[in-house]
Amino acid sequence: AQSVTQPDIHITVSEGASLELRCNYSYGATPYLFWYVQSPGQGLQLLLKYFSGDTLVQGIKGFEAEFKRSQSSFNLRKPSVHWSDAAEYFCAVGGNQGGKLIFGQGTELSVKP
Amino acid sequence: AAGVIQSPRHLIKEKRETATLKCYPIPRHDTVYWYQQGPGQDPQFLISFYEKMQSDKGSIPDRFSAQQFSDYHSELNMSSLELGDSALYFCASSSLISTGYETQYFGPGTRLLVL
């Protein structure tokens, strides 16, 4: 079955600290992986994506993610968190057919001053 | 850059009423997706259209229908509304050619409240 798991429902980090949000997927074919961010009451903004090639991908707002096929993981990282990064983060997987995205449950990030 | 447009942004309906949500994809995008996000939930795929034809179907109730028009905009029609239909409804669009394979860009959503 196709699924995405984000083990951490809520994470709190101090401003300026590093951040890692975990994402594990189960997908029968070659996965296309995405991270989206959602501010309260807002839409989903694409942070970054992985299709193929270099397993470390860079995104907007200083985020990066690393694809590890052996661990079925696609963790999101940021070296120094800003207060404006507080939001809900969704990991998603899609395939090369159909295009629908399967989302994880989301991780809510809070940033302490 | 132009983004996905959804209207209305907010909608309040009574039980058993009907609602129509509209989605205008990014120019030159040929594929439209609809997702439903309940309170505190992750987005769930409802249905998608490619070149005006239904391309995939998810957990969309029979009370809902959707279509994509010749100008590529899409409408989600919801009838006999139930309290459980209260959610944020997202539309996303993509294009194999202009945005890269299967990258979906989301609109701001329509927040539907059924009373």
Interface residues (C-beta under 8 A of the other chain):
Chain A: Y32 F34 Y36 G41 Q42 G43 L44 Q45 L46 K49 F51 F90 G94 G95 N96 G98 G99 K100 L101 I102 F103 G104 Q105 G106
Chain B: T31 Y33 Y35 Q41 D42 P43 Q44 F45 S48 S55 D56 G58 F90 A92 S94 G100 Y101 E102 T103 Q104 Y105 F106 G107 P108 G109 R111
